[in-house]
Amino acid sequence: MQGDEGSVRIGTCLDASTDSILTNQSISAVIAKRGIMTFPALAALNIVRTWTGFRVMTPDEFPIYERPRPPGIRPR
């Protein structure tokens, strides 16, 4: 996803083996490698920051970001 100012955000992972909020650099490296494989131009850019957090996950392991809208209904 590209931010309004031109920054690019990539990556996601599901690490259910920990309850630590610390950034895992080995996971960040895998995400960066996948990003470069998909968009080779990323290899010339600098990483500004990484972050971590917990997401509420449903039993099917898909995150919930917003309520679904009925077809044809747009947000205001």
N, CA, C and O atoms as a Tripos MOL2 file, in Angstrom:
@<TRIPOS>MOLECULE
protein
  304   303    76     0     0
PROTEIN
NO_CHARGES

@<TRIPOS>ATOM
      1 N           0.8420   -1.1670    0.0000 N.3       1 MET1
      2 CA          0.0000    0.0000    0.0000 C.3       1 MET1
      3 C           0.8930    1.2380    0.0000 C.2       1 MET1
      4 O           1.8800    1.2900    0.7340 O.2       1 MET1
      5 N           0.5580    2.2230   -0.8100 N.am      2 GLN2
      6 CA          1.3460    3.4460   -0.8610 C.3       2 GLN2
      7 C           0.6510    4.5360   -0.0610 C.2       2 GLN2
      8 O          -0.5580    4.7360   -0.1770 O.2       2 GLN2
      9 N           1.4280    5.2320    0.7470 N.am      3 GLY3
     10 CA          0.8980    6.3370    1.5320 C.3       3 GLY3
     11 C           0.7390    7.5850    0.6880 C.2       3 GLY3
     12 O           1.2830    7.6630   -0.4140 O.2       3 GLY3
     13 N           0.0030    8.5590    1.1870 N.am      4 ASP4
     14 CA         -0.2360    9.8070    0.4570 C.3       4 ASP4
     15 C           1.0530   10.5410    0.1070 C.2       4 ASP4
     16 O           1.1210   11.2130   -0.9220 O.2       4 ASP4
     17 N           2.0760   10.4210    0.9520 N.am      5 GLU5
     18 CA          3.3270   11.1350    0.7400 C.3       5 GLU5
     19 C           4.3190   10.3400   -0.0990 C.2       5 GLU5
     20 O           5.4390   10.7990   -0.3250 O.2       5 GLU5
     21 N           3.9240    9.1360   -0.5720 N.am      6 GLY6
     22 CA          4.7870    8.3370   -1.4260 C.3       6 GLY6
     23 C           5.4410    7.1570   -0.7460 C.2       6 GLY6
     24 O           6.1040    6.3630   -1.4140 O.2       6 GLY6
     25 N           5.2820    7.0100    0.5580 N.am      7 SER7
     26 CA          5.8740    5.8590    1.2390 C.3       7 SER7
     27 C           5.1510    4.5810    0.8240 C.2       7 SER7
     28 O           4.0040    4.6200    0.3800 O.2       7 SER7
     29 N           5.8260    3.4650    0.9730 N.am      8 VAL8
     30 CA          5.2480    2.1680    0.6170 C.3       8 VAL8
     31 C           5.2460    1.2870    1.8540 C.2       8 VAL8
     32 O           6.2560    1.1760    2.5490 O.2       8 VAL8
     33 N           4.1120    0.6630    2.1240 N.am      9 ARG9
     34 CA          3.9940   -0.2630    3.2440 C.3       9 ARG9
     35 C           3.7310   -1.6540    2.6990 C.2       9 ARG9
     36 O           2.8270   -1.8590    1.8890 O.2       9 ARG9
     37 N           4.5340   -2.6070    3.1530 N.am     10 ILE10
     38 CA          4.3640   -3.9760    2.6860 C.3      10 ILE10
     39 C           4.3560   -4.9190    3.8740 C.2      10 ILE10
     40 O           4.8750   -4.6010    4.9440 O.2      10 ILE10
     41 N           3.7640   -6.0780    3.6700 N.am     11 GLY11
     42 CA          3.9670   -7.1660    4.6090 C.3      11 GLY11
     43 C           2.8740   -7.4240    5.5980 C.2      11 GLY11
     44 O           2.1140   -6.5420    5.9980 O.2      11 GLY11
     45 N           2.8350   -8.6580    5.9680 N.am     12 THR12
     46 CA          1.9940   -9.1510    7.0340 C.3      12 THR12
     47 C           2.4830  -10.5420    7.3970 C.2      12 THR12
     48 O           3.0680  -11.2320    6.5620 O.2      12 THR12
     49 N           2.2590  -10.9440    8.5900 N.am     13 CYS13
     50 CA          2.6020  -12.3050    8.9780 C.3      13 CYS13
     51 C           1.6730  -12.7200   10.1030 C.2      13 CYS13
     52 O           0.9990  -11.8970   10.7220 O.2      13 CYS13
     53 N           1.6570  -13.9930   10.3410 N.am     14 LEU14
     54 CA          0.8960  -14.5480   11.4550 C.3      14 LEU14
     55 C           1.8580  -15.3890   12.2630 C.2      14 LEU14
     56 O           2.2020  -16.5040   11.8710 O.2      14 LEU14
     57 N           2.2910  -14.8580   13.3840 N.am     15 ASP15
     58 CA          3.2050  -15.5770   14.2590 C.3      15 ASP15
     59 C           2.4640  -15.8650   15.5530 C.2      15 ASP15
     60 O           2.5230  -15.0850   16.5030 O.2      15 ASP15
     61 N           1.7630  -16.9970   15.5810 N.am     16 ALA16
     62 CA          0.9580  -17.3600   16.7480 C.3      16 ALA16
     63 C           1.7850  -18.0200   17.8460 C.2      16 ALA16
     64 O           1.2500  -18.4330   18.8750 O.2      16 ALA16
     65 N           3.1050  -18.1160   17.6180 N.am     17 SER17
     66 CA          3.9520  -18.8140   18.5900 C.3      17 SER17
     67 C           4.4450  -17.9080   19.7100 C.2      17 SER17
     68 O           5.1910  -18.3490   20.5850 O.2      17 SER17
     69 N           4.0330  -16.6480   19.6890 N.am     18 THR18
     70 CA          4.5520  -15.7180   20.6940 C.3      18 THR18
     71 C           3.4800  -14.7370   21.1330 C.2      18 THR18
     72 O           2.5090  -14.4950   20.4160 O.2      18 THR18
     73 N           3.6660  -14.1820   22.3090 N.am     19 ASP19
     74 CA          2.8170  -13.0830   22.7510 C.3      19 ASP19
     75 C           3.6640  -11.8220   22.9160 C.2      19 ASP19
     76 O           3.2520  -10.8670   23.5740 O.2      19 ASP19
     77 N           4.8460  -11.8340   22.3140 N.am     20 SER20
     78 CA          5.7540  -10.6930   22.3950 C.3      20 SER20
     79 C           5.3460   -9.6080   21.4030 C.2      20 SER20
     80 O           4.9550   -9.9080   20.2750 O.2      20 SER20
     81 N           5.4370   -8.3750   21.8150 N.am     21 ILE21
     82 CA          5.1230   -7.2400   20.9570 C.3      21 ILE21
     83 C           6.3730   -6.7240   20.2340 C.2      21 ILE21
     84 O           6.2930   -5.7710   19.4590 O.2      21 ILE21
     85 N           7.5260   -7.3520   20.4850 N.am     22 LEU22
     86 CA          8.7750   -6.9130   19.8580 C.3      22 LEU22
     87 C           8.8090   -7.2730   18.3800 C.2      22 LEU22
     88 O           8.2910   -8.3150   17.9790 O.2      22 LEU22
     89 N           9.4190   -6.4130   17.5720 N.am     23 THR23
     90 CA          9.5880   -6.6890   16.1480 C.3      23 THR23
     91 C          10.5590   -7.8480   15.9760 C.2      23 THR23
     92 O          11.6180   -7.8730   16.6040 O.2      23 THR23
     93 N          10.2050   -8.8000   15.1320 N.am     24 ASN24
     94 CA         11.0470   -9.9550   14.8510 C.3      24 ASN24
     95 C          11.8050   -9.6790   13.5510 C.2      24 ASN24
     96 O          11.2020   -9.6780   12.4780 O.2      24 ASN24
     97 N          13.1100   -9.4450   13.6320 N.am     25 GLN25
     98 CA         13.8940   -9.0580   12.4630 C.3      25 GLN25
     99 C          13.9570  -10.1510   11.4060 C.2      25 GLN25
    100 O          14.0590   -9.8420   10.2190 O.2      25 GLN25
    101 N          13.9000  -11.4180   11.8010 N.am     26 SER26
    102 CA         13.9320  -12.4810   10.7930 C.3      26 SER26
    103 C          12.6430  -12.4790    9.9720 C.2      26 SER26
    104 O          12.6760  -12.7550    8.7730 O.2      26 SER26
    105 N          11.5150  -12.1730   10.6010 N.am     27 ILE27
    106 CA         10.2590  -12.0550    9.8590 C.3      27 ILE27
    107 C          10.3040  -10.8180    8.9680 C.2      27 ILE27
    108 O           9.8610  -10.8700    7.8210 O.2      27 ILE27
    109 N          10.8350   -9.7050    9.4800 N.am     28 SER28
    110 CA         10.9630   -8.4890    8.6640 C.3      28 SER28
    111 C          11.8200   -8.7420    7.4360 C.2      28 SER28
    112 O          11.5250   -8.2240    6.3600 O.2      28 SER28
    113 N          12.8880   -9.5400    7.5820 N.am     29 ALA29
    114 CA         13.7670   -9.8560    6.4470 C.3      29 ALA29
    115 C          13.0230  -10.6540    5.3790 C.2      29 ALA29
    116 O          13.1980  -10.4100    4.1850 O.2      29 ALA29
    117 N          12.1960  -11.6040    5.8030 N.am     30 VAL30
    118 CA         11.4150  -12.3920    4.8430 C.3      30 VAL30
    119 C          10.4180  -11.4960    4.1060 C.2      30 VAL30
    120 O          10.2640  -11.6050    2.8890 O.2      30 VAL30
    121 N           9.7430  -10.6110    4.8430 N.am     31 ILE31
    122 CA          8.7860   -9.7000    4.2240 C.3      31 ILE31
    123 C           9.5030   -8.7910    3.2210 C.2      31 ILE31
    124 O           8.9940   -8.5650    2.1230 O.2      31 ILE31
    125 N          10.6730   -8.2720    3.5850 N.am     32 ALA32
    126 CA         11.4410   -7.4120    2.6730 C.3      32 ALA32
    127 C          11.8610   -8.1820    1.4260 C.2      32 ALA32
    128 O          11.7680   -7.6560    0.3170 O.2      32 ALA32
    129 N          12.3150   -9.4050    1.5900 N.am     33 LYS33
    130 CA         12.7380  -10.2180    0.4500 C.3      33 LYS33
    131 C          11.5660  -10.4700   -0.4980 C.2      33 LYS33
    132 O          11.7200  -10.3780   -1.7160 O.2      33 LYS33
    133 N          10.4090  -10.7850    0.0510 N.am     34 ARG34
    134 CA          9.2240  -11.0100   -0.7880 C.3      34 ARG34
    135 C           8.8220   -9.7270   -1.5140 C.2      34 ARG34
    136 O           8.4290   -9.7620   -2.6800 O.2      34 ARG34
    137 N           8.9250   -8.5970   -0.8150 N.am     35 GLY35
    138 CA          8.6040   -7.3190   -1.4530 C.3      35 GLY35
    139 C           9.5190   -7.0250   -2.6280 C.2      35 GLY35
    140 O           9.0650   -6.5650   -3.6760 O.2      35 GLY35
    141 N          10.8170   -7.2940   -2.4530 N.am     36 ILE36
    142 CA         11.7890   -7.0610   -3.5260 C.3      36 ILE36
    143 C          11.5600   -8.0280   -4.6860 C.2      36 ILE36
    144 O          11.7200   -7.6490   -5.8460 O.2      36 ILE36
    145 N          11.1900   -9.2670   -4.3860 N.am     37 MET37
    146 CA         10.8920  -10.2160   -5.4630 C.3      37 MET37
    147 C           9.6960   -9.7450   -6.2900 C.2      37 MET37
    148 O           9.6610   -9.9420   -7.5050 O.2      37 MET37
    149 N           8.7220   -9.1270   -5.6340 N.am     38 THR38
    150 CA          7.5300   -8.6500   -6.3150 C.3      38 THR38
    151 C           7.7780   -7.3220   -7.0170 C.2      38 THR38
    152 O           7.3220   -7.1110   -8.1400 O.2      38 THR38
    153 N           8.5040   -6.4270   -6.3490 N.am     39 PHE39
    154 CA          8.8090   -5.0930   -6.8820 C.3      39 PHE39
    155 C          10.3110   -4.8660   -6.7760 C.2      39 PHE39
    156 O          10.7670   -4.2860   -5.7900 O.2      39 PHE39
    157 N          11.1000   -5.3080   -7.7650 N.am     40 PRO40
    158 CA         12.5660   -5.2200   -7.6820 C.3      40 PRO40
    159 C          13.1030   -3.8160   -7.3850 C.2      40 PRO40
    160 O          14.1760   -3.6920   -6.7930 O.2      40 PRO40
    161 N          12.4010   -2.7740   -7.7720 N.am     41 ALA41
    162 CA         12.8700   -1.4060   -7.5110 C.3      41 ALA41
    163 C          12.9640   -1.1090   -6.0170 C.2      41 ALA41
    164 O          13.6770   -0.1850   -5.6250 O.2      41 ALA41
    165 N          12.2660   -1.8640   -5.1770 N.am     42 LEU42
    166 CA         12.3410   -1.6550   -3.7280 C.3      42 LEU42
    167 C          13.7430   -1.9030   -3.1890 C.2      42 LEU42
    168 O          14.0940   -1.3860   -2.1290 O.2      42 LEU42
    169 N          14.5520   -2.6860   -3.9020 N.am     43 ALA43
    170 CA         15.9040   -3.0060   -3.4340 C.3      43 ALA43
    171 C          16.7700   -1.7610   -3.3060 C.2      43 ALA43
    172 O          17.7300   -1.7590   -2.5360 O.2      43 ALA43
    173 N          16.4510   -0.7100   -4.0400 N.am     44 ALA44
    174 CA         17.2440    0.5150   -3.9980 C.3      44 ALA44
    175 C          16.7630    1.4920   -2.9210 C.2      44 ALA44
    176 O          17.3540    2.5570   -2.7470 O.2      44 ALA44
    177 N          15.6960    1.1390   -2.1970 N.am     45 LEU45
    178 CA         15.1280    2.0500   -1.2020 C.3      45 LEU45
    179 C          15.5900    1.6980    0.1960 C.2      45 LEU45
    180 O          16.0630    0.5900    0.4500 O.2      45 LEU45
    181 N          15.4480    2.6500    1.0960 N.am     46 ASN46
    182 CA         15.7940    2.4450    2.5040 C.3      46 ASN46
    183 C          14.5470    2.0920    3.3070 C.2      46 ASN46
    184 O          13.4560    2.5900    3.0300 O.2      46 ASN46
    185 N          14.7200    1.2380    4.2940 N.am     47 ILE47
    186 CA         13.6410    0.9600    5.2440 C.3      47 ILE47
    187 C          13.6530    2.0680    6.2820 C.2      47 ILE47
    188 O          14.6750    2.3120    6.9220 O.2      47 ILE47
    189 N          12.5350    2.7300    6.4490 N.am     48 VAL48
    190 CA         12.4370    3.8400    7.3960 C.3      48 VAL48
    191 C          12.0450    3.3260    8.7760 C.2      48 VAL48
    192 O          12.6010    3.7570    9.7860 O.2      48 VAL48
    193 N          11.0850    2.4010    8.8160 N.am     49 ARG49
    194 CA         10.6680    1.8560   10.1060 C.3      49 ARG49
    195 C           9.9760    0.5200    9.8940 C.2      49 ARG49
    196 O           9.4510    0.2290    8.8190 O.2      49 ARG49
    197 N           9.9920   -0.2690   10.9310 N.am     50 THR50
    198 CA          9.1890   -1.4890   10.9800 C.3      50 THR50
    199 C           8.3560   -1.4200   12.2530 C.2      50 THR50
    200 O           8.7280   -0.7390   13.2080 O.2      50 THR50
    201 N           7.2650   -2.1040   12.2630 N.am     51 TRP51
    202 CA          6.4610   -2.1120   13.4700 C.3      51 TRP51
    203 C           5.7490   -3.4460   13.5950 C.2      51 TRP51
    204 O           5.7060   -4.2460   12.6600 O.2      51 TRP51
    205 N           5.2050   -3.6560   14.7500 N.am     52 THR52
    206 CA          4.5000   -4.8910   15.0380 C.3      52 THR52
    207 C           3.2650   -4.5710   15.8620 C.2      52 THR52
    208 O           3.1390   -3.4800   16.4190 O.2      52 THR52
    209 N           2.3900   -5.5000   15.9300 N.am     53 GLY53
    210 CA          1.1880   -5.3290   16.7250 C.3      53 GLY53
    211 C           0.3520   -6.5910   16.6910 C.2      53 GLY53
    212 O           0.6560   -7.5360   15.9630 O.2      53 GLY53
    213 N          -0.6800   -6.5950   17.4700 N.am     54 PHE54
    214 CA         -1.5750   -7.7340   17.5090 C.3      54 PHE54
    215 C          -2.8330   -7.4080   16.7210 C.2      54 PHE54
    216 O          -3.3570   -6.2970   16.7950 O.2      54 PHE54
    217 N          -3.3060   -8.3820   15.9730 N.am     55 ARG55
    218 CA         -4.5680   -8.2480   15.2520 C.3      55 ARG55
    219 C          -5.5440   -9.2640   15.8270 C.2      55 ARG55
    220 O          -5.1660  -10.3840   16.1700 O.2      55 ARG55
    221 N          -6.7820   -8.8640   15.9250 N.am     56 VAL56
    222 CA         -7.8250   -9.8030   16.3100 C.3      56 VAL56
    223 C          -8.0670  -10.6880   15.0990 C.2      56 VAL56
    224 O          -8.3420  -10.2010   14.0030 O.2      56 VAL56
    225 N          -7.9600  -12.0000   15.3100 N.am     57 MET57
    226 CA         -8.1280  -12.9240   14.2020 C.3      57 MET57
    227 C          -9.3660  -13.7830   14.4340 C.2      57 MET57
    228 O          -9.6790  -14.1750   15.5590 O.2      57 MET57
    229 N         -10.0480  -14.0580   13.3470 N.am     58 THR58
    230 CA        -11.2100  -14.9360   13.3920 C.3      58 THR58
    231 C         -10.7430  -16.3920   13.2900 C.2      58 THR58
    232 O          -9.5770  -16.6330   12.9750 O.2      58 THR58
    233 N         -11.6090  -17.3530   13.5450 N.am     59 PRO59
    234 CA        -11.1980  -18.7620   13.4490 C.3      59 PRO59
    235 C         -10.6250  -19.1450   12.0760 C.2      59 PRO59
    236 O          -9.8160  -20.0680   11.9900 O.2      59 PRO59
    237 N         -11.0330  -18.4480   11.0010 N.am     60 ASP60
    238 CA        -10.4930  -18.7620    9.6770 C.3      60 ASP60
    239 C          -9.1760  -18.0150    9.4010 C.2      60 ASP60
    240 O          -8.6430  -18.0880    8.2940 O.2      60 ASP60
    241 N          -8.6570  -17.3020   10.4050 N.am     61 GLU61
    242 CA         -7.3790  -16.5770   10.3570 C.3      61 GLU61
    243 C          -7.3690  -15.3880    9.4100 C.2      61 GLU61
    244 O          -6.2990  -14.9360    9.0020 O.2      61 GLU61
    245 N          -8.5490  -14.8700    9.0510 N.am     62 PHE62
    246 CA         -8.6240  -13.6430    8.2740 C.3      62 PHE62
    247 C          -8.9000  -12.4920    9.2300 C.2      62 PHE62
    248 O          -9.8300  -12.5750   10.0330 O.2      62 PHE62
    249 N          -8.1110  -11.4140    9.1640 N.am     63 PRO63
    250 CA         -8.3330  -10.2900   10.0830 C.3      63 PRO63
    251 C          -9.6250   -9.5480    9.7570 C.2      63 PRO63
    252 O         -10.1030   -9.5710    8.6230 O.2      63 PRO63
    253 N         -10.1650   -8.9070   10.7490 N.am     64 ILE64
    254 CA        -11.3710   -8.1020   10.5750 C.3      64 ILE64
    255 C         -10.9330   -6.6400   10.5740 C.2      64 ILE64
    256 O         -10.4070   -6.1490   11.5720 O.2      64 ILE64
    257 N         -11.1470   -5.9470    9.4680 N.am     65 TYR65
    258 CA        -10.7630   -4.5470    9.3760 C.3      65 TYR65
    259 C         -11.9620   -3.6120    9.4060 C.2      65 TYR65
    260 O         -11.8660   -2.4990    9.9230 O.2      65 TYR65
    261 N         -13.0670   -4.0410    8.8680 N.am     66 GLU66
    262 CA        -14.2540   -3.2020    8.8880 C.3      66 GLU66
    263 C         -15.4770   -4.0750    8.6750 C.2      66 GLU66
    264 O         -15.3790   -5.2280    8.2560 O.2      66 GLU66
    265 N         -16.6440   -3.4890    8.9760 N.am     67 ARG67
    266 CA        -17.8860   -4.2240    8.7600 C.3      67 ARG67
    267 C         -18.1580   -4.3140    7.2650 C.2      67 ARG67
    268 O         -17.9110   -3.3500    6.5400 O.2      67 ARG67
    269 N         -18.6610   -5.4470    6.7870 N.am     68 PRO68
    270 CA        -19.0340   -5.5260    5.3750 C.3      68 PRO68
    271 C         -20.2340   -4.6260    5.1030 C.2      68 PRO68
    272 O         -21.0900   -4.4520    5.9710 O.2      68 PRO68
    273 N         -20.3010   -4.0620    3.9210 N.am     69 ARG69
    274 CA        -21.4410   -3.2310    3.5320 C.3      69 ARG69
    275 C         -22.3080   -4.0050    2.5510 C.2      69 ARG69
    276 O         -21.8000   -4.8010    1.7630 O.2      69 ARG69
    277 N         -23.6110   -3.7730    2.5990 N.am     70 PRO70
    278 CA        -24.4700   -4.3970    1.5900 C.3      70 PRO70
    279 C         -24.0610   -3.9050    0.1960 C.2      70 PRO70
    280 O         -23.5690   -2.7850    0.0590 O.2      70 PRO70
    281 N         -24.2590   -4.7270   -0.8330 N.am     71 PRO71
    282 CA        -23.8870   -4.3020   -2.1960 C.3      71 PRO71
    283 C         -24.5570   -2.9770   -2.5630 C.2      71 PRO71
    284 O         -25.7260   -2.7560   -2.2470 O.2      71 PRO71
    285 N         -23.8180   -2.1110   -3.2240 N.am     72 GLY72
    286 CA        -24.3600   -0.8320   -3.6950 C.3      72 GLY72
    287 C         -24.3450    0.2800   -2.6730 C.2      72 GLY72
    288 O         -24.7080    1.4070   -3.0090 O.2      72 GLY72
    289 N         -23.9450    0.0250   -1.4500 N.am     73 ILE73
    290 CA        -23.9090    1.0510   -0.4050 C.3      73 ILE73
    291 C         -22.4720    1.5640   -0.2810 C.2      73 ILE73
    292 O         -21.5460    0.7860   -0.0540 O.2      73 ILE73
    293 N         -22.2950    2.8840   -0.4330 N.am     74 ARG74
    294 CA        -20.9650    3.4750   -0.3240 C.3      74 ARG74
    295 C         -20.8580    4.2690    0.9840 C.2      74 ARG74
    296 O         -21.8510    4.7990    1.4820 O.2      74 ARG74
    297 N         -19.6420    4.3430    1.5300 N.am     75 PRO75
    298 CA        -19.4790    5.1640    2.7340 C.3      75 PRO75
    299 C         -19.6510    6.6340    2.4100 C.2      75 PRO75
    300 O         -19.4630    7.0360    1.2620 O.2      75 PRO75
    301 N         -20.0030    7.4390    3.3870 N.am     76 ARG76
    302 CA        -20.1430    8.8870    3.1710 C.3      76 ARG76
    303 C         -18.8120    9.5690    3.1140 C.2      76 ARG76
    304 O         -18.7480   10.7860    2.9380 O.2      76 ARG76
@<TRIPOS>BOND
     1     1     2 1
     2     2     3 1
     3     3     4 2
     4     3     5 am
     5     5     6 1
     6     6     7 1
     7     7     8 2
     8     7     9 am
     9     9    10 1
    10    10    11 1
    11    11    12 2
    12    11    13 am
    13    13    14 1
    14    14    15 1
    15    15    16 2
    16    15    17 am
    17    17    18 1
    18    18    19 1
    19    19    20 2
    20    19    21 am
    21    21    22 1
    22    22    23 1
    23    23    24 2
    24    23    25 am
    25    25    26 1
    26    26    27 1
    27    27    28 2
    28    27    29 am
    29    29    30 1
    30    30    31 1
    31    31    32 2
    32    31    33 am
    33    33    34 1
    34    34    35 1
    35    35    36 2
    36    35    37 am
    37    37    38 1
    38    38    39 1
    39    39    40 2
    40    39    41 am
    41    41    42 1
    42    42    43 1
    43    43    44 2
    44    43    45 am
    45    45    46 1
    46    46    47 1
    47    47    48 2
    48    47    49 am
    49    49    50 1
    50    50    51 1
    51    51    52 2
    52    51    53 am
    53    53    54 1
    54    54    55 1
    55    55    56 2
    56    55    57 am
    57    57    58 1
    58    58    59 1
    59    59    60 2
    60    59    61 am
    61    61    62 1
    62    62    63 1
    63    63    64 2
    64    63    65 am
    65    65    66 1
    66    66    67 1
    67    67    68 2
    68    67    69 am
    69    69    70 1
    70    70    71 1
    71    71    72 2
    72    71    73 am
    73    73    74 1
    74    74    75 1
    75    75    76 2
    76    75    77 am
    77    77    78 1
    78    78    79 1
    79    79    80 2
    80    79    81 am
    81    81    82 1
    82    82    83 1
    83    83    84 2
    84    83    85 am
    85    85    86 1
    86    86    87 1
    87    87    88 2
    88    87    89 am
    89    89    90 1
    90    90    91 1
    91    91    92 2
    92    91    93 am
    93    93    94 1
    94    94    95 1
    95    95    96 2
    96    95    97 am
    97    97    98 1
    98    98    99 1
    99    99   100 2
   100    99   101 am
   101   101   102 1
   102   102   103 1
   103   103   104 2
   104   103   105 am
   105   105   106 1
   106   106   107 1
   107   107   108 2
   108   107   109 am
   109   109   110 1
   110   110   111 1
   111   111   112 2
   112   111   113 am
   113   113   114 1
   114   114   115 1
   115   115   116 2
   116   115   117 am
   117   117   118 1
   118   118   119 1
   119   119   120 2
   120   119   121 am
   121   121   122 1
   122   122   123 1
   123   123   124 2
   124   123   125 am
   125   125   126 1
   126   126   127 1
   127   127   128 2
   128   127   129 am
   129   129   130 1
   130   130   131 1
   131   131   132 2
   132   131   133 am
   133   133   134 1
   134   134   135 1
   135   135   136 2
   136   135   137 am
   137   137   138 1
   138   138   139 1
   139   139   140 2
   140   139   141 am
   141   141   142 1
   142   142   143 1
   143   143   144 2
   144   143   145 am
   145   145   146 1
   146   146   147 1
   147   147   148 2
   148   147   149 am
   149   149   150 1
   150   150   151 1
   151   151   152 2
   152   151   153 am
   153   153   154 1
   154   154   155 1
   155   155   156 2
   156   155   157 am
   157   157   158 1
   158   158   159 1
   159   159   160 2
   160   159   161 am
   161   161   162 1
   162   162   163 1
   163   163   164 2
   164   163   165 am
   165   165   166 1
   166   166   167 1
   167   167   168 2
   168   167   169 am
   169   169   170 1
   170   170   171 1
   171   171   172 2
   172   171   173 am
   173   173   174 1
   174   174   175 1
   175   175   176 2
   176   175   177 am
   177   177   178 1
   178   178   179 1
   179   179   180 2
   180   179   181 am
   181   181   182 1
   182   182   183 1
   183   183   184 2
   184   183   185 am
   185   185   186 1
   186   186   187 1
   187   187   188 2
   188   187   189 am
   189   189   190 1
   190   190   191 1
   191   191   192 2
   192   191   193 am
   193   193   194 1
   194   194   195 1
   195   195   196 2
   196   195   197 am
   197   197   198 1
   198   198   199 1
   199   199   200 2
   200   199   201 am
   201   201   202 1
   202   202   203 1
   203   203   204 2
   204   203   205 am
   205   205   206 1
   206   206   207 1
   207   207   208 2
   208   207   209 am
   209   209   210 1
   210   210   211 1
   211   211   212 2
   212   211   213 am
   213   213   214 1
   214   214   215 1
   215   215   216 2
   216   215   217 am
   217   217   218 1
   218   218   219 1
   219   219   220 2
   220   219   221 am
   221   221   222 1
   222   222   223 1
   223   223   224 2
   224   223   225 am
   225   225   226 1
   226   226   227 1
   227   227   228 2
   228   227   229 am
   229   229   230 1
   230   230   231 1
   231   231   232 2
   232   231   233 am
   233   233   234 1
   234   234   235 1
   235   235   236 2
   236   235   237 am
   237   237   238 1
   238   238   239 1
   239   239   240 2
   240   239   241 am
   241   241   242 1
   242   242   243 1
   243   243   244 2
   244   243   245 am
   245   245   246 1
   246   246   247 1
   247   247   248 2
   248   247   249 am
   249   249   250 1
   250   250   251 1
   251   251   252 2
   252   251   253 am
   253   253   254 1
   254   254   255 1
   255   255   256 2
   256   255   257 am
   257   257   258 1
   258   258   259 1
   259   259   260 2
   260   259   261 am
   261   261   262 1
   262   262   263 1
   263   263   264 2
   264   263   265 am
   265   265   266 1
   266   266   267 1
   267   267   268 2
   268   267   269 am
   269   269   270 1
   270   270   271 1
   271   271   272 2
   272   271   273 am
   273   273   274 1
   274   274   275 1
   275   275   276 2
   276   275   277 am
   277   277   278 1
   278   278   279 1
   279   279   280 2
   280   279   281 am
   281   281   282 1
   282   282   283 1
   283   283   284 2
   284   283   285 am
   285   285   286 1
   286   286   287 1
   287   287   288 2
   288   287   289 am
   289   289   290 1
   290   290   291 1
   291   291   292 2
   292   291   293 am
   293   293   294 1
   294   294   295 1
   295   295   296 2
   296   295   297 am
   297   297   298 1
   298   298   299 1
   299   299   300 2
   300   299   301 am
   301   301   302 1
   302   302   303 1
   303   303   304 2
@<TRIPOS>SUBSTRUCTURE
     1 MET1         2 RESIDUE 1 A MET
     2 GLN2         6 RESIDUE 1 A GLN
     3 GLY3        10 RESIDUE 1 A GLY
     4 ASP4        14 RESIDUE 1 A ASP
     5 GLU5        18 RESIDUE 1 A GLU
     6 GLY6        22 RESIDUE 1 A GLY
     7 SER7        26 RESIDUE 1 A SER
     8 VAL8        30 RESIDUE 1 A VAL
     9 ARG9        34 RESIDUE 1 A ARG
    10 ILE10       38 RESIDUE 1 A ILE
    11 GLY11       42 RESIDUE 1 A GLY
    12 THR12       46 RESIDUE 1 A THR
    13 CYS13       50 RESIDUE 1 A CYS
    14 LEU14       54 RESIDUE 1 A LEU
    15 ASP15       58 RESIDUE 1 A ASP
    16 ALA16       62 RESIDUE 1 A ALA
    17 SER17       66 RESIDUE 1 A SER
    18 THR18       70 RESIDUE 1 A THR
    19 ASP19       74 RESIDUE 1 A ASP
    20 SER20       78 RESIDUE 1 A SER
    21 ILE21       82 RESIDUE 1 A ILE
    22 LEU22       86 RESIDUE 1 A LEU
    23 THR23       90 RESIDUE 1 A THR
    24 ASN24       94 RESIDUE 1 A ASN
    25 GLN25       98 RESIDUE 1 A GLN
    26 SER26      102 RESIDUE 1 A SER
    27 ILE27      106 RESIDUE 1 A ILE
    28 SER28      110 RESIDUE 1 A SER
    29 ALA29      114 RESIDUE 1 A ALA
    30 VAL30      118 RESIDUE 1 A VAL
    31 ILE31      122 RESIDUE 1 A ILE
    32 ALA32      126 RESIDUE 1 A ALA
    33 LYS33      130 RESIDUE 1 A LYS
    34 ARG34      134 RESIDUE 1 A ARG
    35 GLY35      138 RESIDUE 1 A GLY
    36 ILE36      142 RESIDUE 1 A ILE
    37 MET37      146 RESIDUE 1 A MET
    38 THR38      150 RESIDUE 1 A THR
    39 PHE39      154 RESIDUE 1 A PHE
    40 PRO40      158 RESIDUE 1 A PRO
    41 ALA41      162 RESIDUE 1 A ALA
    42 LEU42      166 RESIDUE 1 A LEU
    43 ALA43      170 RESIDUE 1 A ALA
    44 ALA44      174 RESIDUE 1 A ALA
    45 LEU45      178 RESIDUE 1 A LEU
    46 ASN46      182 RESIDUE 1 A ASN
    47 ILE47      186 RESIDUE 1 A ILE
    48 VAL48      190 RESIDUE 1 A VAL
    49 ARG49      194 RESIDUE 1 A ARG
    50 THR50      198 RESIDUE 1 A THR
    51 TRP51      202 RESIDUE 1 A TRP
    52 THR52      206 RESIDUE 1 A THR
    53 GLY53      210 RESIDUE 1 A GLY
    54 PHE54      214 RESIDUE 1 A PHE
    55 ARG55      218 RESIDUE 1 A ARG
    56 VAL56      222 RESIDUE 1 A VAL
    57 MET57      226 RESIDUE 1 A MET
    58 THR58      230 RESIDUE 1 A THR
    59 PRO59      234 RESIDUE 1 A PRO
    60 ASP60      238 RESIDUE 1 A ASP
    61 GLU61      242 RESIDUE 1 A GLU
    62 PHE62      246 RESIDUE 1 A PHE
    63 PRO63      250 RESIDUE 1 A PRO
    64 ILE64      254 RESIDUE 1 A ILE
    65 TYR65      258 RESIDUE 1 A TYR
    66 GLU66      262 RESIDUE 1 A GLU
    67 ARG67      266 RESIDUE 1 A ARG
    68 PRO68      270 RESIDUE 1 A PRO
    69 ARG69      274 RESIDUE 1 A ARG
    70 PRO70      278 RESIDUE 1 A PRO
    71 PRO71      282 RESIDUE 1 A PRO
    72 GLY72      286 RESIDUE 1 A GLY
    73 ILE73      290 RESIDUE 1 A ILE
    74 ARG74      294 RESIDUE 1 A ARG
    75 PRO75      298 RESIDUE 1 A PRO
    76 ARG76      302 RESIDUE 1 A ARG
